[in-house]
Amino acid sequence: MTINRFVTVAALAYAIAVALTPVPAGAQVKPGDVITADNASQVQGLVSPGNFILVRQGMVIKIVPTGHLDWPPPYKAATERYSPQVTLGADGDLNNYVAGLPFPLVDTNDPQAATKIMWNFAFRPLYTDDLDARDVEVVSHKSGSADEIEHFTFGHLGFYNSVGRTEVAPMPTDRDVLKSGITARSGAYPVLEPAELRGEGIVRQRFDTPGSEDDAWEYSPEARKLRRLPAVSLSDTFGVSKSGASGSGSSFSAAMVNAGNTTYASTWDPDSAFGFSAKIQDYTYRLLGERPMLASVEAENSPAQPCASDGGRTVCPENWEMRNLYVIEATAKPSSVLAASVIIPKRILYVDSEGWFVTASDQFDRQGQLWKTLAAFHAYRDRAVPNARVAIWPFKRMFETALVDEDLTSGFSTVVYSPGHSASDDSVFENMGAVDRNFFTPENMVKAGH
């Protein structure tokens, strides 16, 4: 299938140039400014090239003063205790890690700086032990229409880490990892809507064994079938084709058919969860620069609000502030089994140097053309939603409130809302033991789907 792309190879050079060159003289913002499509040039060079397209098409940005993101006290203590012993192997593997931030001090002149930054992202203070986000909504729109193309709701989206635990027993390591080799488990299940897909889901397991790939399973209650997915499918879009086959295991062509013509479609892929969820060891990393840029890290709205000025394809208006970001080029390793067939072989990641989460990502296809862009929205508070009664912490912590994933070649966009708009007051449980390691297993996913 031939895909016509209006974003050319020059976009890759543009992405790298933006990371390496000074901000344009006209790109100046101050707290109180409101950026719309009409004055988008003010943020050119202050957001990723892909995110700049989102602003030009209508995503409204409200500029607020830069704040400070403090780490949760248990995470800070773990960093002080364990980080001095952490090293990188010659192949980029992480050695002697226990908990906290692996590399609190990153020298940008270090040849391994980019890899260290990505390990910091992998064990960021955002989520360390577990996450159970309930009634998460995944909504898709296409260009030129405010009508929803599809609306998924997941009963649960989250994960359980066996290493790097700082707040919930067992700490700092779940000794199950010594037996199973599984360092982390994640999943999104069961689908609650649309009704035709009710009970479907996906779970994923990550192994400590060198050279091993993630295990993933998908369940279809209609077919009463649990299917093992190849690791490469985890960078494919989540959706369902006309034939009823699941899109997360489908071909790239089928995914594009979903995005253009059918229901049960999305642009979101499991490897793009939280900005980047692929296995760190499957990519090589290059530091393109460290620079002040805009990001949404102290969002005003939770749940996030659909953007009225672009037909709901993004989240707006929302708070953005100047942050110090690392710009990282991530490329699938030639030696990886994914390299020959991974659908997104190259990503440019923007990583906050204080919170260590991905704030934006531009993604490139196999021809080196800019294809998709991600914009991540975060909040910093002691509860995910104002009316929470149970999920409240004695300190402020970071939450991801929304993730925008847009196909820039078609304008088809998917937004992940966490919490969703139909969720209860207590729906985001971060580092609270709301799920254990057995929750994200194929067996429990099948049971929940019945």
C-alpha positions, -999 to 999 in steps of 0.1 A, spaced: 0 0 0 15 34 -10 11 62 16 13 97 3 32 119 29 32 157 28 60 157 54 92 151 35 126 138 44 136 174 50 116 172 82 142 149 97 169 174 90 146 201 104 140 181 136 177 177 142 184 213 132 159 226 158 176 206 184 211 220 176 205 256 165 195 287 185 158 295 190 145 319 163 146 355 173 108 357 170 102 327 192 98 345 226 72 339 252 64 351 287 39 340 314 5 352 305 9 347 268 -17 327 250 -5 310 218 -29 301 191 -27 292 154 -26 330 146 6 336 166 21 301 165 54 315 152 62 327 188 68 290 198 86 278 167 118 262 181 104 261 216 83 230 209 92 199 187 86 203 150 57 179 153 42 197 182 46 230 163 22 215 136 -3 208 164 -1 245 175 -5 257 139 -37 235 135 -53 250 166 -38 236 199 -39 265 223 -10 270 247 -12 291 279 23 302 291 28 300 329 58 306 351 83 278 353 78 257 385 99 232 404 91 195 404 104 179 437 107 141 438 88 120 463 108 117 495 112 79 493 125 82 457 149 109 467 162 88 496 167 58 473 186 79 448 210 91 475 215 56 488 219 35 456 229 58 427 267 58 436 270 21 427 252 23 393 273 19 361 267 13 324 281 -17 306 299 -14 273 266 -24 255 246 1 274 231 -23 299 224 -10 334 245 -25 361 241 -26 399 208 -7 399 185 -11 429 161 19 431 158 57 426 174 77 398 203 57 382 224 88 372 216 120 391 244 138 375 246 136 337 276 152 319 264 161 284 300 156 272 299 120 283 297 97 252 271 76 272 251 106 282 221 98 260 219 62 272 221 74 309 193 99 303 171 71 289 178 48 319 168 78 341 136 80 321 130 43 325 133 46 363 118 81 366 102 94 397 68 96 380 59 60 386 82 36 404 62 7 420 28 4 404 0 22 386 -37 14 383 -55 40 362 -92 31 359 -117 40 332 -91 54 309 -105 69 277 -89 66 243 -106 90 218 -99 93 181 -107 122 157 -99 130 121 -91 163 105 -120 185 96 -146 170 119 -154 174 156 -172 140 157 -154 112 174 -143 84 151 -139 60 180 -141 60 218 -124 32 237 -127 29 275 -103 6 294 -112 -7 328 -76 -6 339 -43 7 324 -11 4 343 18 -17 354 37 -34 382 75 -30 386 95 -57 403 127 -36 405 132 0 417 103 0 441 104 28 467 69 31 483 50 -2 484 63 -35 498 81 -56 487 109 -29 484 132 -23 467 129 -55 448 101 -81 444 121 -113 447 98 -129 421 122 -114 395 149 -139 406 126 -168 397 107 -154 367 132 -129 352 103 -105 347 112 -70 357 80 -53 348 44 -62 338 19 -38 322 -15 -39 304 -47 -23 293 -78 -44 300 -107 -50 298 -121 -29 270 -155 -15 284 -165 3 252 -173 0 224 -197 -28 233 -186 -50 204 -150 -51 218 -160 -55 255 -136 -77 273 -106 -73 249 -72 -64 262 -35 -66 260 -8 -74 286 30 -73 284 59 -87 304 95 -74 303 124 -97 311 158 -92 327 175 -118 304 200 -102 280 188 -103 244 152 -113 253 122 -95 239 90 -85 257 62 -111 259 28 -98 250 -7 -113 248 -39 -101 234 -73 -115 243 -105 -115 222 -136 -127 241 -157 -129 209 -132 -154 194 -124 -169 229 -88 -167 219 -57 -156 237 -30 -148 212 7 -142 217 19 -111 199 54 -107 183 74 -79 199 74 -59 167 36 -55 168 40 -34 199 48 -3 178 17 -9 157 -15 9 162 -42 -4 185 -74 -9 166 -95 -35 148 -97 -41 110 -129 -47 90 -122 -85 92 -123 -83 130 -86 -90 135 -69 -69 162 -49 -40 150 -22 -43 176 -10 -74 158 -20 -62 123 1 -51 95 11 -14 89 -13 -13 59 -42 -25 80 -35 1 106 -36 28 80 -69 15 67 -82 17 103 -71 53 106 -88 64 74 -119 44 69 -131 22 97 -143 23 133 -123 7 161 -93 28 150 -65 47 167 -30 60 161 -18 50 196 6 21 199 18 3 231 54 13 225 43 50 227 26 46 261 39 73 285 59 88 256 81 58 251 76 22 264 99 2 241 127 -18 257 156 5 264 182 -21 252 166 -23 217 176 12 207 208 33 204 206 68 216 222 101 206 221 133 225 211 160 200 211 188 226 200 202 259 179 234 257 151 254 272 118 245 255 81 245 263 63 215 279 31 209 298 42 197 333 18 214 356 -15 210 339 -45 229 351 -71 204 341 -75 168 353 -93 152 335 -77 170 305 -101 188 282 -105 181 245 -93 210 223 -123 228 208 -102 248 184 -88 217 165 -119 195 167 -108 175 197 -76 162 181 -55 175 210 -58 188 246 -63 226 251 -61 252 264 -35 240 289 -6 253 309 29 251 293 61 264 308 97 267 299 117 236 309 152 223 305 149 194 281 172 168 267 166 160 230 174 124 223 174 105 190 164 69 195 171 44 167 162 7 166 195 -13 168 205 -31 136 212 -61 157 177 -61 173 151 -85 159 129 -54 156 152 -34 133 141 -50 101 104 -47 107 97 -22 135 71 3 123 87 33 141 124 28 136 134 63 148 120 87 174 132 121 187 124 122 224 122 153 246 130 144 282 125 168 311 157 171 331 140 174 364 110 151 362 127 127 337 96 120 317 90 124 280 72 157 272 71 152 234 82 128 207 84 131 169 83 97 151 97 88 117 87 61 93 110 37 75 117 62 47 130 87 73 99 110 70 82 127 99 51 106 105 36 111 140 40 134 169 33 129 206 25 156 232 24 145 268 5 165 295 15 162 331 3 175 365 21 181 398 -2 178 428 -10 156 458 -40 140 441 -49 133 404 -83 149 406 -96 176 429 -124 155 444 -103 124 453 -111 109 487 -87 79 488 -59 85 463 -42 114 482 -5 116 490 13 136 518 34 152 491 30 165 456 38 140 428 37 139 391 8 125 370 3 121 332 -31 135 325 -32 130 287 -12 118 258 -18 131 222 -7 109 194 -13 124 159 -6 111 124 7 143 108 2 129 73 -35 126 77 -45 147 107 -59 116 124 -53 118 161 -58 97 193 -59 112 228 -54 90 259 -72 106 289 -61 94 323 -82 100 342 -111 97 317 -141 120 318 -164 92 330 -141 81 358 -149 82 394 -133 107 418 -107 81 428 -95 65 395 -57 70 395 -38 49 420 0 56 418 23 36 440 -6 26 463 -5 -12 459 -38 -11 440 -25 -39 417 0 -67 423 22 -86 399 -5 -112 392 -29 -85 379 -11 -81 346 -10 -117 335 -27 -134 306 -48 -155 330 -63 -126 348 -69 -107 315 -89 -137 302 -108 -139 335 -117 -102 333 -128 -105 297 -154 -132 303 
